Amino acid sequence: MKKSLEKNSYLEIKKLFDAKKFDDVISYCQKLLETDPKNILALQNISSAYNMVGAYQDAIKSASIVLEETNDDEFALKNKIFAYEKLNDYNSVLIYCNHMLIQNKKDVDTLITKGITLNKIGNHDDAILIYKNILKIDKQNANALVNLAITYNHLKQYDDAIKYYDMVQDVMPNLSNTSIEKSRAFEALGKKDDAFLAAQGIRLDEAETIKHDARIKNYSVQHAFELKRFQKSSKTNYNDSN
């Protein structure tokens, strides 16, 4: 009977969450808690719903009750991390990220959160180490690549920033701002031709080819780029017509 009631509660809460009726989730969970103040399902979900409506202190309070019963509850820990992030309480974010990582040191989402938090408090070196560790787990993790590029750019280590912006273009080719930021990094290094090519969305390997062609034929880099684009366009049009 108890399992049946729990299943029904779970299904009702899920339905309300799916409909984004967060206030209704809170009301429903509050009724469950009137019957059982330590109902874990109700406490977990009311904490999530409080986060969704911006009641972060209430979210923390509900999650804390869960953690009094089981101090490694992932649901509650993540709710506390989210709430503390929103409250800009970075020390608490780091405490609960570390708690999560004791259980699973390869939890990529938590590692990303910890890295971003370290950046926010100015601990860029440790943030960089975390992002690089993530890439050992997932070498194409877009969040890690983007944050490495941004961090190096902030530190004015433009060569490293450029390398990671280029890698971002590989895994997220439709991220429009990447080419602009990479171009600005080249400008900061005084590399105008590279900045021009980067602004066109050209990757590093192709940029070297274009610059090589420009040197061989005594063209400007812009002319070599336009010529290559014209040749590529002509070839595409020819193939389409056949």
C-alpha positions as MATLAB code, in Angstrom:
seq = 'MKKSLEKNSYLEIKKLFDAKKFDDVISYCQKLLETDPKNILALQNISSAYNMVGAYQDAIKSASIVLEETNDDEFALKNKIFAYEKLNDYNSVLIYCNHMLIQNKKDVDTLITKGITLNKIGNHDDAILIYKNILKIDKQNANALVNLAITYNHLKQYDDAIKYYDMVQDVMPNLSNTSIEKSRAFEALGKKDDAFLAAQGIRLDEAETIKHDARIKNYSVQHAFELKRFQKSSKTNYNDSN';
ca = [
       0.000    0.000    0.000;
       2.821    2.412    0.932;
       4.702    1.710   -2.296;
       1.523    2.317   -4.271;
       1.012    5.687   -2.571;
       4.651    6.647   -3.221;
       4.296    5.732   -6.892;
       1.117    7.793   -7.200;
       2.828   10.748   -5.514;
       5.819   10.440   -7.820;
       3.590   10.373  -10.925;
       1.552   13.365   -9.733;
       4.683   15.411   -8.955;
       6.230   14.484  -12.311;
       3.052   15.551  -14.112;
       3.091   18.924  -12.361;
       6.800   19.453  -13.084;
       6.334   18.536  -16.742;
       3.559   21.141  -16.915;
       5.868   23.657  -15.178;
       3.283   24.135  -12.431;
       5.872   24.741   -9.731;
       3.519   26.436   -7.274;
       1.257   23.380   -7.506;
       4.249   21.119   -6.838;
       4.947   23.120   -3.682;
       1.308   22.876   -2.524;
       1.159   19.157   -3.249;
       4.445   18.443   -1.432;
       3.393   20.566    1.537;
       0.304   18.347    1.946;
       2.506   15.253    1.875;
       4.765   16.810    4.516;
       1.827   17.539    6.793;
       1.351   13.782    7.012;
       5.052   12.935    7.147;
       7.477   15.851    7.772;
      10.404   13.675    6.652;
       8.905   12.390    3.410;
      12.057   12.306    1.254;
      10.224   12.405   -2.074;
       8.271   15.478   -0.983;
      11.336   17.221    0.449;
      13.442   16.554   -2.657;
      10.809   17.861   -5.014;
       9.647   20.810   -2.953;
      13.299   21.886   -2.816;
      13.510   21.724   -6.626;
      10.243   23.614   -6.991;
      11.390   26.316   -4.574;
      14.477   26.753   -6.749;
      12.305   27.119   -9.839;
      10.264   29.935   -8.263;
      13.304   31.698   -6.802;
      12.702   30.786   -3.149;
      16.303   29.740   -2.676;
      16.459   29.859    1.113;
      13.420   27.574    1.286;
      15.069   25.257   -1.224;
      18.163   25.064    0.982;
      16.096   24.427    4.103;
      14.181   21.525    2.498;
      17.351   20.011    1.042;
      19.049   20.257    4.442;
      16.314   18.148    6.032;
      16.939   15.459    3.411;
      20.672   15.565    4.123;
      20.030   15.122    7.843;
      18.510   11.750    6.953;
      21.011   10.778    4.265;
      24.045   13.022    3.860;
      24.918   11.855    0.359;
      21.560   12.400   -1.327;
      22.502   13.619   -4.810;
      19.122   15.277   -5.395;
      19.441   17.394   -2.243;
      23.090   18.248   -2.819;
      22.395   19.483   -6.346;
      19.466   21.547   -5.111;
      21.705   23.209   -2.531;
      24.412   23.884   -5.102;
      21.871   25.469   -7.455;
      20.373   27.630   -4.702;
      23.744   28.801   -3.391;
      24.818   29.650   -6.963;
      21.775   31.870   -7.324;
      22.520   33.513   -3.979;
      26.153   34.117   -5.051;
      27.309   32.207   -1.977;
      30.379   30.810   -3.710;
      32.017   29.299   -0.623;
      28.931   27.176   -0.011;
      28.799   26.172   -3.669;
      32.360   24.882   -3.412;
      31.617   23.008   -0.167;
      28.720   21.099   -1.714;
      30.497   20.568   -5.026;
      33.329   18.931   -3.085;
      30.784   16.825   -1.213;
      29.364   15.633   -4.540;
      32.818   14.932   -5.939;
      33.757   12.728   -2.981;
      31.070   10.365   -4.240;
      31.979   10.669   -7.906;
      35.137   12.542   -8.863;
      34.167   12.281  -12.555;
      30.813   14.053  -12.174;
      31.288   16.421  -15.112;
      28.340   18.704  -14.338;
      29.597   19.289  -10.803;
      33.153   19.820  -12.035;
      31.915   22.471  -14.475;
      30.002   24.208  -11.678;
      33.064   24.122   -9.444;
      35.272   25.504  -12.227;
      32.903   28.380  -12.962;
      32.661   29.166   -9.241;
      36.451   29.214   -8.900;
      36.588   31.643  -11.819;
      34.063   33.889  -10.116;
      36.203   34.146   -6.978;
      39.329   34.782   -9.051;
      40.951   31.365   -8.642;
      41.605   30.944  -12.350;
      44.534   28.532  -12.108;
      42.493   25.929  -10.228;
      39.556   26.490  -12.585;
      41.825   25.766  -15.555;
      43.018   22.535  -13.933;
      39.415   21.430  -13.432;
      38.437   22.145  -17.055;
      41.493   20.229  -18.282;
      40.601   17.306  -16.035;
      37.128   17.303  -17.570;
      38.713   17.039  -21.018;
      40.556   13.925  -19.844;
      37.132   12.438  -19.121;
      35.448   13.873  -22.223;
      37.869   15.425  -24.702;
      35.065   17.167  -26.602;
      33.186   18.593  -23.651;
      31.918   21.906  -24.998;
      31.446   23.540  -21.581;
      35.034   22.826  -20.580;
      36.407   24.061  -23.914;
      34.360   27.275  -23.826;
      35.318   28.026  -20.233;
      39.003   27.361  -20.908;
      38.911   29.764  -23.856;
      37.118   32.436  -21.809;
      39.455   31.998  -18.836;
      42.634   32.240  -20.897;
      41.196   35.247  -22.724;
      40.437   36.928  -19.374;
      44.021   36.240  -18.289;
      45.257   37.766  -21.591;
      46.910   34.469  -22.474;
      45.673   34.892  -26.003;
      47.562   32.053  -27.711;
      45.948   29.540  -25.369;
      42.563   31.240  -25.727;
      42.796   31.002  -29.512;
      43.638   27.297  -29.357;
      40.561   26.546  -27.290;
      38.268   28.835  -29.286;
      39.343   26.838  -32.333;
      38.466   23.581  -30.561;
      35.080   25.033  -29.618;
      34.438   25.674  -33.312;
      35.037   21.988  -33.958;
      32.493   20.727  -31.423;
      30.030   23.648  -31.612;
      30.295   25.070  -35.149;
      27.055   27.024  -34.788;
      28.149   28.984  -31.714;
      28.236   32.363  -33.436;
      30.319   34.400  -30.967;
      33.334   32.081  -31.020;
      34.851   33.385  -34.253;
      34.489   36.988  -33.069;
      36.191   36.316  -29.737;
      38.979   34.411  -31.491;
      39.414   37.318  -33.906;
      39.677   39.779  -31.002;
      42.333   37.599  -29.378;
      44.368   37.715  -32.588;
      43.911   41.493  -32.696;
      45.273   41.719  -29.157;
      48.377   39.897  -30.421;
      48.661   42.323  -33.344;
      47.989   39.576  -35.920;
      45.679   41.387  -38.330;
      45.612   38.728  -41.062;
      44.775   36.000  -38.553;
      42.149   38.242  -36.993;
      40.549   38.765  -40.413;
      40.441   35.038  -41.151;
      39.157   34.188  -37.668;
      36.316   36.685  -38.090;
      35.258   34.775  -41.227;
      34.976   31.602  -39.148;
      38.150   30.064  -40.577;
      39.790   27.381  -38.430;
      43.507   27.498  -37.639;
      44.611   24.754  -40.053;
      42.738   26.288  -42.979;
      44.047   29.736  -42.051;
      47.629   28.457  -42.366;
      46.842   27.094  -45.831;
      45.361   30.413  -46.934;
      48.339   32.367  -45.589;
      50.710   29.965  -47.340;
      48.879   30.451  -50.651;
      49.041   34.218  -50.180;
      52.820   34.099  -49.665;
      53.441   31.803  -52.620;
      51.329   33.863  -55.039;
      52.245   37.222  -53.541;
      48.607   37.976  -52.734;
      47.168   39.691  -49.712;
      45.617   37.265  -47.235;
      42.215   38.794  -47.893;
      42.627   38.263  -51.637;
      43.756   34.661  -51.114;
      40.731   34.064  -48.889;
      38.305   35.578  -51.424;
      39.871   33.536  -54.234;
      39.576   30.309  -52.260;
      35.973   31.083  -51.364;
      35.193   31.809  -55.035;
      36.813   28.539  -56.146;
      34.917   26.593  -53.503;
      31.650   28.259  -54.500;
      32.261   27.570  -58.200;
      33.010   23.903  -57.504;
      29.858   23.568  -55.391;
      27.722   25.186  -58.108;
      29.247   22.899  -60.755;
      28.516   19.787  -58.695;
      24.948   20.951  -58.030;
      24.302   21.457  -61.738;
      25.446   17.919  -62.516;
];
